[in-house]
Amino acid sequence: MEVNLFGGFDETPRRRELRRIYEEGRLPEVYAGLVLDEAQVQAGIRDGTLIVDHGLRDFLRACPDPLAGERSSPPLAPEQDLQAELEAIRLDVMSALARGEELETRRR
């Protein structure tokens, strides 16, 4: 939040509002408004406005434990090789896009 508010990005009405909320110590209120309770989640799944997506969970399960000292990727079954490679490329692209956007914002 501090990088977003004080990182030299363009000043917008939303940033000014968030900065005021941040300085007033009211960010927990904002975050609380973004979190759904269990009943709201279940209702959203039932009415189709929410879905259950285990993609991140499954991706993280396939990652080595950083505290176990492992340095190589976990072995993948042949059918997972292509999907894992595509996921790695997707993450690299997202990172590059974020860096490019940050540079463009600084340039402006």
Backbone as JSON Lines, residues from 0, in Angstrom:
{"i":0,"aa":"M","n":[0.83,-1.19,0.0],"ca":[0.0,0.0,0.0],"c":[0.87,1.25,0.0]}
{"i":1,"aa":"E","n":[1.94,1.23,0.8],"ca":[2.81,2.4,0.85],"c":[3.49,2.66,-0.48]}
{"i":2,"aa":"V","n":[3.91,1.62,-1.17],"ca":[4.53,1.8,-2.49],"c":[3.5,2.4,-3.44]}
{"i":3,"aa":"N","n":[2.28,1.91,-3.4],"ca":[1.23,2.43,-4.26],"c":[0.94,3.91,-3.95]}
{"i":4,"aa":"L","n":[0.9,4.26,-2.7],"ca":[0.53,5.62,-2.32],"c":[1.69,6.61,-2.4]}
{"i":5,"aa":"F","n":[2.89,6.17,-2.12],"ca":[4.01,7.1,-2.01],"c":[5.14,6.78,-2.99]}
{"i":6,"aa":"G","n":[4.88,5.92,-3.99],"ca":[5.93,5.47,-4.89],"c":[6.15,6.33,-6.11]}
{"i":7,"aa":"G","n":[5.58,7.51,-6.15],"ca":[5.8,8.39,-7.28],"c":[4.89,8.13,-8.47]}
{"i":8,"aa":"F","n":[3.81,7.36,-8.26],"ca":[2.88,7.1,-9.35],"c":[1.97,8.31,-9.54]}
{"i":9,"aa":"D","n":[1.29,8.35,-10.68],"ca":[0.39,9.47,-10.97],"c":[-0.63,9.66,-9.85]}
{"i":10,"aa":"E","n":[-0.89,10.91,-9.53],"ca":[-1.89,11.25,-8.51],"c":[-3.27,11.12,-9.12]}
{"i":11,"aa":"T","n":[-4.13,10.38,-8.46],"ca":[-5.51,10.21,-8.93],"c":[-6.44,10.46,-7.75]}
{"i":12,"aa":"P","n":[-7.71,10.72,-8.02],"ca":[-8.66,10.89,-6.92],"c":[-8.69,9.66,-5.99]}
{"i":13,"aa":"R","n":[-8.62,8.46,-6.57],"ca":[-8.64,7.24,-5.75],"c":[-7.4,7.16,-4.87]}
{"i":14,"aa":"R","n":[-6.22,7.52,-5.41],"ca":[-5.01,7.51,-4.59],"c":[-5.09,8.52,-3.45]}
{"i":15,"aa":"R","n":[-5.64,9.7,-3.75],"ca":[-5.8,10.7,-2.68],"c":[-6.73,10.18,-1.59]}
{"i":16,"aa":"E","n":[-7.82,9.54,-2.0],"ca":[-8.75,8.97,-1.02],"c":[-8.08,7.88,-0.2]}
{"i":17,"aa":"L","n":[-7.36,6.97,-0.86],"ca":[-6.67,5.9,-0.13],"c":[-5.59,6.46,0.79]}
{"i":18,"aa":"R","n":[-4.89,7.49,0.36],"ca":[-3.86,8.1,1.22],"c":[-4.49,8.67,2.49]}
{"i":19,"aa":"R","n":[-5.64,9.35,2.33],"ca":[-6.33,9.92,3.49],"c":[-6.76,8.8,4.43]}
{"i":20,"aa":"I","n":[-7.34,7.74,3.88],"ca":[-7.77,6.6,4.7],"c":[-6.57,5.97,5.4]}
{"i":21,"aa":"Y","n":[-5.47,5.81,4.66],"ca":[-4.24,5.24,5.22],"c":[-3.73,6.1,6.38]}
{"i":22,"aa":"E","n":[-3.65,7.41,6.16],"ca":[-3.14,8.32,7.19],"c":[-4.05,8.38,8.41]}
{"i":23,"aa":"E","n":[-5.33,8.13,8.21],"ca":[-6.28,8.1,9.33],"c":[-6.28,6.74,10.03]}
{"i":24,"aa":"G","n":[-5.48,5.79,9.52],"ca":[-5.41,4.48,10.14],"c":[-6.64,3.63,9.91]}
{"i":25,"aa":"R","n":[-7.35,3.86,8.8],"ca":[-8.62,3.18,8.57],"c":[-8.54,2.09,7.5]}
{"i":26,"aa":"L","n":[-7.32,1.68,7.12],"ca":[-7.2,0.63,6.1],"c":[-7.89,-0.67,6.52]}
{"i":27,"aa":"P","n":[-7.83,-1.06,7.79],"ca":[-8.55,-2.3,8.16],"c":[-10.03,-2.27,7.77]}
{"i":28,"aa":"E","n":[-10.66,-1.09,7.84],"ca":[-12.06,-0.96,7.42],"c":[-12.2,-1.27,5.93]}
{"i":29,"aa":"V","n":[-11.3,-0.72,5.14],"ca":[-11.34,-0.94,3.7],"c":[-11.16,-2.41,3.4]}
{"i":30,"aa":"Y","n":[-10.15,-3.02,4.02],"ca":[-9.9,-4.44,3.78],"c":[-11.08,-5.3,4.24]}
{"i":31,"aa":"A","n":[-11.68,-4.96,5.37],"ca":[-12.83,-5.72,5.88],"c":[-13.99,-5.69,4.89]}
{"i":32,"aa":"G","n":[-14.14,-4.57,4.19],"ca":[-15.2,-4.46,3.2],"c":[-14.94,-5.29,1.95]}
{"i":33,"aa":"L","n":[-13.72,-5.73,1.76],"ca":[-13.37,-6.53,0.59],"c":[-13.47,-8.03,0.85]}
{"i":34,"aa":"V","n":[-13.56,-8.41,2.12],"ca":[-13.56,-9.83,2.49],"c":[-14.99,-10.32,2.69]}
{"i":35,"aa":"L","n":[-15.28,-11.45,2.08],"ca":[-16.61,-12.05,2.23],"c":[-16.6,-13.07,3.36]}
{"i":36,"aa":"D","n":[-17.7,-13.14,4.1],"ca":[-17.79,-14.19,5.12],"c":[-18.25,-15.49,4.45]}
{"i":37,"aa":"E","n":[-18.25,-16.57,5.2],"ca":[-18.54,-17.89,4.63],"c":[-19.93,-17.93,3.98]}
{"i":38,"aa":"A","n":[-20.91,-17.32,4.61],"ca":[-22.27,-17.33,4.06],"c":[-22.31,-16.6,2.72]}
{"i":39,"aa":"Q","n":[-21.61,-15.47,2.62],"ca":[-21.57,-14.72,1.36],"c":[-20.86,-15.51,0.26]}
{"i":40,"aa":"V","n":[-19.79,-16.21,0.64],"ca":[-19.07,-17.04,-0.34],"c":[-19.99,-18.15,-0.85]}
{"i":41,"aa":"Q","n":[-20.65,-18.85,0.05],"ca":[-21.53,-19.95,-0.35],"c":[-22.67,-19.44,-1.23]}
{"i":42,"aa":"A","n":[-23.23,-18.29,-0.87],"ca":[-24.32,-17.71,-1.68],"c":[-23.8,-17.34,-3.07]}
{"i":43,"aa":"G","n":[-22.61,-16.8,-3.15],"ca":[-22.03,-16.43,-4.43],"c":[-21.75,-17.65,-5.3]}
{"i":44,"aa":"I","n":[-21.31,-18.73,-4.69],"ca":[-21.08,-19.97,-5.45],"c":[-22.41,-20.5,-5.96]}
{"i":45,"aa":"R","n":[-23.43,-20.47,-5.11],"ca":[-24.76,-20.97,-5.52],"c":[-25.34,-20.15,-6.68]}
{"i":46,"aa":"D","n":[-25.21,-18.81,-6.59],"ca":[-25.84,-17.98,-7.64],"c":[-24.92,-17.75,-8.84]}
{"i":47,"aa":"G","n":[-23.71,-18.3,-8.8],"ca":[-22.82,-18.22,-9.95],"c":[-21.97,-16.97,-10.05]}
{"i":48,"aa":"T","n":[-22.05,-16.07,-9.05],"ca":[-21.2,-14.88,-9.1],"c":[-19.78,-15.18,-8.62]}
{"i":49,"aa":"L","n":[-19.6,-16.32,-7.95],"ca":[-18.27,-16.77,-7.52],"c":[-18.06,-18.2,-8.01]}
{"i":50,"aa":"I","n":[-16.8,-18.57,-8.19],"ca":[-16.47,-19.94,-8.54],"c":[-15.37,-20.42,-7.6]}
{"i":51,"aa":"V","n":[-15.24,-21.73,-7.49],"ca":[-14.14,-22.32,-6.74],"c":[-13.01,-22.56,-7.74]}
{"i":52,"aa":"D","n":[-11.85,-21.98,-7.47],"ca":[-10.7,-22.11,-8.37],"c":[-9.52,-22.57,-7.54]}
{"i":53,"aa":"H","n":[-9.05,-23.77,-7.79],"ca":[-7.92,-24.34,-7.04],"c":[-6.59,-24.17,-7.77]}
{"i":54,"aa":"G","n":[-6.56,-23.35,-8.82],"ca":[-5.35,-23.19,-9.62],"c":[-4.14,-22.74,-8.81]}
{"i":55,"aa":"L","n":[-4.3,-21.69,-8.01],"ca":[-3.17,-21.2,-7.22],"c":[-2.76,-22.22,-6.17]}
{"i":56,"aa":"R","n":[-3.74,-22.82,-5.5],"ca":[-3.43,-23.84,-4.5],"c":[-2.63,-24.98,-5.11]}
{"i":57,"aa":"D","n":[-3.07,-25.45,-6.27],"ca":[-2.4,-26.57,-6.91],"c":[-1.01,-26.17,-7.4]}
{"i":58,"aa":"F","n":[-0.88,-24.96,-7.91],"ca":[0.42,-24.47,-8.35],"c":[1.4,-24.42,-7.17]}
{"i":59,"aa":"L","n":[0.94,-23.87,-6.04],"ca":[1.81,-23.76,-4.87],"c":[2.18,-25.12,-4.3]}
{"i":60,"aa":"R","n":[1.26,-26.06,-4.36],"ca":[1.57,-27.42,-3.88],"c":[2.7,-28.05,-4.69]}
{"i":61,"aa":"A","n":[2.81,-27.69,-5.96],"ca":[3.85,-28.24,-6.82],"c":[5.2,-27.55,-6.63]}
{"i":62,"aa":"C","n":[5.21,-26.43,-5.9],"ca":[6.46,-25.69,-5.68],"c":[7.26,-26.35,-4.56]}
{"i":63,"aa":"P","n":[8.58,-26.29,-4.66],"ca":[9.39,-26.85,-3.57],"c":[9.24,-26.01,-2.31]}
{"i":64,"aa":"D","n":[9.39,-26.66,-1.19],"ca":[9.32,-25.98,0.1],"c":[10.57,-25.13,0.26]}
{"i":65,"aa":"P","n":[10.45,-23.79,0.35],"ca":[11.64,-22.95,0.45],"c":[12.41,-23.18,1.75]}
{"i":66,"aa":"L","n":[11.77,-23.73,2.75],"ca":[12.46,-23.96,4.02],"c":[13.14,-25.32,4.07]}
{"i":67,"aa":"A","n":[12.88,-26.15,3.07],"ca":[13.47,-27.49,3.05],"c":[14.81,-27.51,2.32]}
{"i":68,"aa":"G","n":[15.22,-26.37,1.79],"ca":[16.51,-26.29,1.13],"c":[16.52,-26.85,-0.28]}
{"i":69,"aa":"E","n":[15.36,-27.2,-0.8],"ca":[15.3,-27.7,-2.18],"c":[15.56,-26.55,-3.14]}
{"i":70,"aa":"R","n":[16.29,-26.83,-4.2],"ca":[16.59,-25.78,-5.16],"c":[16.09,-26.11,-6.56]}
{"i":71,"aa":"S","n":[15.68,-27.34,-6.79],"ca":[15.2,-27.7,-8.12],"c":[13.69,-27.8,-8.12]}
{"i":72,"aa":"S","n":[13.11,-27.76,-9.31],"ca":[11.66,-27.9,-9.44],"c":[11.25,-29.32,-9.1]}
{"i":73,"aa":"P","n":[10.04,-29.49,-8.61],"ca":[9.58,-30.84,-8.32],"c":[9.45,-31.62,-9.63]}
{"i":74,"aa":"P","n":[9.67,-32.93,-9.59],"ca":[9.52,-33.72,-10.81],"c":[8.06,-33.68,-11.28]}
{"i":75,"aa":"L","n":[7.89,-33.56,-12.59],"ca":[6.55,-33.51,-13.15],"c":[6.31,-34.72,-14.03]}
{"i":76,"aa":"A","n":[5.09,-35.21,-14.0],"ca":[4.72,-36.28,-14.92],"c":[4.73,-35.71,-16.33]}
{"i":77,"aa":"P","n":[5.0,-36.53,-17.36],"ca":[5.09,-36.02,-18.73],"c":[3.91,-35.15,-19.15]}
{"i":78,"aa":"E","n":[2.68,-35.52,-18.78],"ca":[1.52,-34.74,-19.18],"c":[1.47,-33.37,-18.49]}
{"i":79,"aa":"Q","n":[2.23,-33.23,-17.41],"ca":[2.26,-31.94,-16.71],"c":[3.36,-31.03,-17.22]}
{"i":80,"aa":"D","n":[4.32,-31.57,-17.97],"ca":[5.46,-30.77,-18.42],"c":[5.03,-29.55,-19.21]}
{"i":81,"aa":"L","n":[4.18,-29.73,-20.2],"ca":[3.74,-28.63,-21.04],"c":[2.98,-27.6,-20.22]}
{"i":82,"aa":"Q","n":[2.06,-28.04,-19.38],"ca":[1.27,-27.12,-18.56],"c":[2.18,-26.34,-17.61]}
{"i":83,"aa":"A","n":[3.15,-26.99,-17.01],"ca":[4.07,-26.32,-16.09],"c":[4.9,-25.29,-16.84]}
{"i":84,"aa":"E","n":[5.35,-25.63,-18.03],"ca":[6.15,-24.69,-18.82],"c":[5.31,-23.48,-19.22]}
{"i":85,"aa":"L","n":[4.07,-23.72,-19.62],"ca":[3.19,-22.61,-19.97],"c":[2.92,-21.71,-18.77]}
{"i":86,"aa":"E","n":[2.75,-22.31,-17.61],"ca":[2.52,-21.52,-16.39],"c":[3.75,-20.67,-16.07]}
{"i":87,"aa":"A","n":[4.94,-21.24,-16.22],"ca":[6.17,-20.47,-15.96],"c":[6.28,-19.31,-16.92]}
{"i":88,"aa":"I","n":[5.96,-19.54,-18.18],"ca":[6.0,-18.45,-19.17],"c":[4.98,-17.38,-18.82]}
{"i":89,"aa":"R","n":[3.77,-17.8,-18.42],"ca":[2.73,-16.85,-18.05],"c":[3.2,-15.96,-16.89]}
{"i":90,"aa":"L","n":[3.85,-16.56,-15.9],"ca":[4.35,-15.77,-14.77],"c":[5.44,-14.81,-15.22]}
{"i":91,"aa":"D","n":[6.33,-15.26,-16.1],"ca":[7.38,-14.38,-16.62],"c":[6.78,-13.2,-17.38]}
{"i":92,"aa":"V","n":[5.76,-13.46,-18.17],"ca":[5.11,-12.4,-18.94],"c":[4.44,-11.4,-18.01]}
{"i":93,"aa":"M","n":[3.74,-11.9,-16.98],"ca":[3.09,-10.99,-16.04],"c":[4.11,-10.1,-15.35]}
{"i":94,"aa":"S","n":[5.23,-10.68,-14.98],"ca":[6.29,-9.91,-14.33],"c":[6.84,-8.85,-15.27]}
{"i":95,"aa":"A","n":[7.09,-9.23,-16.51],"ca":[7.62,-8.28,-17.49],"c":[6.62,-7.15,-17.75]}
{"i":96,"aa":"L","n":[5.34,-7.48,-17.85],"ca":[4.33,-6.45,-18.07],"c":[4.27,-5.48,-16.9]}
{"i":97,"aa":"A","n":[4.34,-6.02,-15.68],"ca":[4.31,-5.15,-14.5],"c":[5.52,-4.23,-14.47]}
{"i":98,"aa":"R","n":[6.7,-4.77,-14.78],"ca":[7.91,-3.93,-14.82],"c":[7.8,-2.86,-15.9]}
{"i":99,"aa":"G","n":[7.28,-3.25,-17.06],"ca":[7.11,-2.29,-18.15],"c":[6.14,-1.18,-17.8]}
{"i":100,"aa":"E","n":[5.05,-1.55,-17.14],"ca":[4.07,-0.54,-16.74],"c":[4.66,0.42,-15.71]}
{"i":101,"aa":"E","n":[5.43,-0.13,-14.77],"ca":[6.07,0.72,-13.77],"c":[7.03,1.7,-14.44]}
{"i":102,"aa":"L","n":[7.83,1.21,-15.38],"ca":[8.77,2.1,-16.09],"c":[8.02,3.18,-16.87]}
{"i":103,"aa":"E","n":[6.94,2.79,-17.54],"ca":[6.15,3.76,-18.29],"c":[5.55,4.81,-17.37]}
{"i":104,"aa":"T","n":[5.07,4.39,-16.22],"ca":[4.5,5.34,-15.26],"c":[5.57,6.31,-14.78]}
{"i":105,"aa":"R","n":[6.75,5.81,-14.48],"ca":[7.84,6.68,-14.04],"c":[8.25,7.64,-15.15]}
{"i":106,"aa":"R","n":[8.25,7.13,-16.39],"ca":[8.64,7.96,-17.53],"c":[7.67,9.12,-17.69]}
{"i":107,"aa":"R","n":[6.35,8.85,-17.51],"ca":[5.36,9.91,-17.63],"c":[5.52,10.92,-16.52]}
